[in-house]
Amino acid sequence: MASSILLVLLLFFSLCGSSSLTQSCSSGSWSLVLLFVLSSYVLCHHQQW
């Protein structure tokens, strides 16, 4: 379950690395990714219980 979150993070970082950091990794996209990771982490945490 945690591996999927790491996979999403790796995918996002690879996408940011392919293009310029200032364009693809603006504050808006970073907040969206943080929200997505937090929501997926909460879902996985509830599934474990």
N, C-alpha and C positions, 0 to 999 in steps of 0.2 A: 504493500500500500504506500509506504513511504518512497519506494523506488519510483512510483509513477509521478510523485511530486518532484523528485529529483530529475526525472526525465523531462518534465515540463520546463523546469528551470534551465536545464542544459539546452533544450531546444530554443528557449527564449534568448539565452546568452549567445548561442551560435548565430541566431538571426541578428542579434545586435552586433556581433563581431563581423558579420558579412558586410553590413552596410555601415554608414557612419553612425557613431554613438549618439550624436546630438539630434539626428533626424528620427531614427526609429525608437530610441530610448528616451523620449521626452518624459517629463514628469507625469503627463496624463497616462501614457502607456504603462509606466512603472506602477502607478497607483492601481490600474486595472489588473496588472499581473499580481500585485501583492494581494488584492482582494480575491483573485481566483485561487491563489496558493493557500490563503487562509481558509477560504471556504472548503477547498478540497481537503485540507488538513483536518478541519472540524468534522467533515463527513467521514473521513477515514477513522478518526478517533472515536466517533460514535459507533462505527461498524465494529471496532475492536471490542467495545463493551457489549 
